[in-house]
């Protein structure tokens, strides 16, 4: 989920759910875990839920990808 949020400032929750091919309860559970770790936040715009990676979350995934050779960040 954080990898999907890396290149963008925010991701509409429904679009992220489709991209990750998960059901809503799974997406909500993942998001709650990331919020609890300080890696993500959310906001609402025009009645739509948006998910955001925090700077801490971006640094965590960048560090993970660098350590595992998972991509350029």
N, C-alpha and C positions, 0 to 999 in steps of 0.2 A: 504494500500500500504506500509506504513512504517513497519507494522508487518511482511510483507513478506520479507522486506529488512533487518530486525533485525539480523537473524543468518548468513548472508553472507556479504561480502564486497561490492559486486556489483551484479546486476541482469540484464541480457540482456533484453532490452525493450520488444522484441517480446515474450520472454518466460514469463515475468511478465504479459504481456497482456493476454496470454493464461491462466496463473494461476489464474488471477483475473476475467477472463471471461468478459472482457470489450472490447469495440471497441477502435480503436486508438485515436480518438478525446477525449474520456473520459480519457484515460491514460495520454494523453498530458495535459489535463486540470488539472487533479489531480497533475501531476508532477510540472506544473507551480505554482500551489498553494503552494506546499511543498517547492519549490525553493524560492518563495517569502517570506516564513516564515523562511528560513534558515535551513530547515529540510532535504533538499535533494540537490544533484547536479547530473550532468551527464557527461559522457565522451564518446568518440568514439574510438573504437579499431577495426582495420581492416574493416572499413566501417559499423560496427555494433554499434548501440546506447546502452549504458549501463547506468543504473540508480543506484545511490548510496545514502544511508542515511548518513547524516553528524552526527558528535558526538552529536550535539544539537538535531537532529531528533531522534537518538537512546535514548537519555536521556528523551525526551518528551514521546515517546511511552512506555518506561520502566516505567516512572512515571504514565502514564495513566493506564497501565496494572496492576501495583501494587495497584493503588487506586480503580480500579474496580474489582480486584480479577481475572483479565483476564489471568493470567499465570505467570510463573516464568521467571524472566529476570536476 
